[in-house]
Amino acid sequence: MNLISYVLFGRGNPRYRDCVPIILAGNAGLYPDFITRIHVAAGLEDDPAVRLTLESAARGVRAEVVVVPRTHSGLEATCWRVMPLWDPDVDVVLCREIDSIPCGYEVGPVRAFMESGLAIHALRAHKNHCFRLMAGLVGFRRKSLLSHPIPANFDAYMDAGALGGWHRGCDQRLLAGAFGALAEFTLDTPIRGAPPGRGSRTISSSPAQRAGLGVRRYASHRPSGE
């Protein structure tokens, strides 16, 4: 299956749940072959955005909720978007920000990635997107990654980031550490004035390209709370 992966944690800023109705509708229109998966922190099962997602799924919308029973601190939970990389049922996963509305200009680059056969999609859509792999705009072809030296499981991936602390940018730091050396196997599609990445296979931005052409639980490899 193909997924668009999000994460929801905390009960603070309402913008992180206010976009969920638009995300569900937008993904259904732009990516009909993808399932919207929202990873939520334990304790948020009663959140309005979670209830809406489950109600939408019951009506036939391709969406699901995964409750993540992990303790977390700081911005650690932002890293959960890549969790599907270790789900054997997943083919392609696109990681996105839950406060970012799906836009048509992403469709062309995503389609190019789907047709490329490459392992990683580096999408950047702003001149300030200077990291090759933006945590909320990256994509992966899971099976293509299996032949490369990546963390053995999600816990190992998170362990690699623990020493650096869970501060702003921790999700992009983990991405760079785990997948940054795979530039040769990355499709780079900078759009809207974003800078190209070095060493990746780049498709230049163009108007034609921009036009584009029930609750599950994550089974951790260690007891919750460790």
N, C-alpha and C positions, 0 to 999 in steps of 0.2 A: 504494500500500500504506500501511497504518497501522502506526506503530512506537511502541514504548516504549523510550526510549533511556537507556542507562546508560554509565558509564565505569569502567574498572578500571586502576589504575596503581600501581606500587610493590609491594613484597613485605612491607610492615610489618604493620600491624594485621590480624589474621585475620578480623575481623568484615566486612571489605570483600569477602570471598569466601565466608564461611560462609553468607550469606543467599542465595546464588545458587540453590541447589536450591529454596528456598521461593519465590523470585521466579519461577522458571520454572513451577512448579506453580500459583502464585497467579495469574499473568497468564493462563495457559492457561484457568483457570476463570472469572476475572472479565472478561477481555478476549479472548475467543476469536477476534475479528477482527483482532487486533493481533499483530505480530511483536516479540519481545523482541530488541533489538539491543544487544550489549555492545561498546563501543569499548575496545580494550585497547592499552596502550603496547607498542611494538616490544620484543621480548625476553621478553614474557610468554606467548608462544604455548604454552609447556609448563606454564603454571599449571594447577593442578587445576580451578579454576573454569572456565577456558577449555576444558579437555578435557571436562568435564561438559556444558558448553553444546553443544559440537559433537556429543558422543555423544547428547544428548537430541534435537538436530536430526535426527540420522540415524535416530532412532526415531519421527520424525514431529512432535515438538514444534516449534511455530512460534518458532524462535530462531536467531540467527546471531551471528557474531563478526566485527568489523571491526578489523583491525590498523592502527594509526595510526603511520606512520613519521615522526613529528615529534620533534625534540628538545624537551624541556620542562623547566621549572624551577619550584620552589615548588609551588603548587597550580594551575598553568596548565592541567593536563589536566582539571580539573573543568569547564572551559569546552567540552570536546569534545562534551558531550551535545547541543548544538544543531547539530552538524555535519549532520544529515539535512535541515536546512532548505534546503540547497543541493543536495540529491539530487533530480533531476527525477522519480524514480520514487515519491517519497513524497507522500502526501496529508496525513495528520495525524501529528504526532509529539508524544508526551508525554515530558517529561524527568523522570526519577526518580533518587533516591539508591540506590546499589547496596546500602547497608546498611539500607534501609527495606523492610519487608515489605508487599506489596500488601494493601490493606484495603478492605472492602466499602463503607465510608462515602465512598470516592472515586468509586464507580461512578455514583451519581446526578448529581453535578456534571459528571463527564466526559460522561455521556449528554446532559445539558443543553447542553454545549458542542458536541457533535457535531450536535445539532439546531438550534443557534443560527445557524450560518452565519458567525459572527464569526471574526476572524483569530487571536485570542489567548485563552487560558484562564488566568486567574489564580486558582489554588486555594491557599487557606491553611487550615491545620487546627490552629492553636494560637494562643493569645492573644499569644504573642511573635513571630508571623509578621507583622511590620510592613511589610516590603517588599511592594509590589504584586505584583511578579513574583518568586516564590521559585524559585531555580534548580533545585530538586529537585521542584517541584510545578507547573511551568508547562507549557502545551500550545500548539501552533501548528497552524493550517491553512495549509499552505505556499502553496497557490495564491492564497489570499486576501491573503497578504503581498506578492505580487509587484506589486500596484498601489500599494504604499507605498514610501517612500524608505528601504530597508534596505541594509545592506552588500552589495556586489555578489557576494561569495563569502566562503567561510569564512576565507580568509587575511586579507581586509580586516577581517572581524569581529575576528579575533585581534589584528591590528595596532592596532586602536583601543584595545585594553586593555593593550598592552605598556607604555605610558608610566606607567601607574598601578602597575605591579608585580604579581607573581603571589602576592599575600598572601591571607589568609582573607577571603572575601567578594568575590574578584575576579570570580567567575562571575556574581554578582548585580549587580555594578557594570557589567559588560558588557551584561547584559540591559537594565538601566535606560537605558544610553546608546543602545542600538540600537533598543529597542522601547518605552521609557517614554512617548514622545510619542503612542503609539497607544491611549491609554486609551479613546477613543471606540469603538474596534473591539475592545475587550477585554471578555470575559464574566468578571465577578468573582463567585466563589462561595465566600465565607468560611464555614467550618463549624467546629463545636466551639469556639465562642467567639472565633474569629479576627476581627480588626477588618476592616471593609469598606475597599475601596480608593476613592480619590477619582477621580471622573470616569469610572469604568467602569460598565458595565451590570451591576447587582448582582442576584443571586438570593439571597434571604434563606435562612438555614439553617433547616431544619425536620427533625423526625424522619423524615417521609416521604421527604424529599430524601436524607437521609443513608442511609436504607435502600436507596435506589437502585433504588429502582427496579432448510556448508563454509566456510572462512575467506575473507573478502573483504578487499581492501586499498583504503584511501582514496587517491585520486589527487590529490595536492596540486597547487596552481597554481604552486608553486616547488619547486626541488630540495630534498630532505630535508636538514635541518641548517641551512638559511638562517635 
